[in-house]
Amino acid sequence: MDGKSERELIAWCISQLRRNIVGDFAYGMMRTFGEDDYSFPQLAALLYLDVEGEQTIKGVAEMLGRSLSATSRLLDQLVVRGTISRREDERDRRVKRVAITKHGRALVASVEQRRADVQIAVMNYLSPEERAQAIRGMTLLVEATKRRQEHHGHHESPAKRATRP
């Protein structure tokens, strides 16, 4: 890694970690979903609703950086699958609101557990001392993400992030 900047080294490490575990994770995800095919934007919408709670379709569209019509179609597919619910806003019937359902939360929990299982399996190849260092590093990263979210807002739209220095 000689000659690489710290940023390049971090990017390379993240890339290699993801490449080395993505296969096991992806294959496990396919088994978790069974016959249902979920697109990346659909999974992102589910994760967003799981964290943020009920949102307007417009809010989800802004978060995903997609048009209102494309987001509405994407969310309609999730309604059909029972992973989200859709309703009219009580104050303004033109506004549609969506929320993750119990089935959607179970799906997200399953995805997160599958991802954790794959990463823990990799960590089993570390010595106890190395595992402790890795856990400390991950704990620091979690703390850093919380500080970043407090500074920039929890889930900004891609358009807003693009304008940040």
Summary of the structure (lengths in Angstrom):
residues: 165
radius of gyration: 18.7
end to end distance: 27.9
largest distance: 60.3
contacts: 395
relative contact order: 0.10
helix: 70%
strand: 7%
